[in-house]
Amino acid sequence: MSPSMLKMWISISAMGFMVISILLIYLSRYKINTGVLKFITALIAYILLILSGIIILFVVMSGPTS
């Protein structure tokens, strides 16, 4: 697999993490009433959001591929 394709799949996975984190934040704020479960889903969502930001930063800062 070429480096360009690998970077593409890595960035698509980061976008998937962002979508999952949006759904989990929505669930934790509006749909879940239990305190512990609300905290766990929000924590997972924020971890995924931070991880996706780091991945996108890595992809952007690594520069273009030839």
Secondary structure as UniProt FT lines:
FT   HELIX           3..26
FT   HELIX           27..31
FT   HELIX           35..61
//
